């Protein structure tokens, strides 16, 4: 399930830099670089510049939302089994 799409970040270009990702996620440089280093957000380094496709950031955010949804569903299932005991 996709929670975000390209229109959600319509004011941003198709190719983002670290500063723009930082603005979108509202986090610091160190967390953005950690996410990029761990390849949680697909990126490309050209010389000293790191670029991120907007679609890669959206995919990452959708995966987080999907994981949260899965955790919420699991929690509901576990709550149901606890009340049935």
Secondary structure, 3 states (H helix, E strand, C coil): CCCCCHHHHCCCCCEEEHHHHHHHHCCCHHHHHHHHHCCCCCCEEECCEEEEEHHHHHHHHHHHHHHHHHHHHHHHHHHHHHHCC
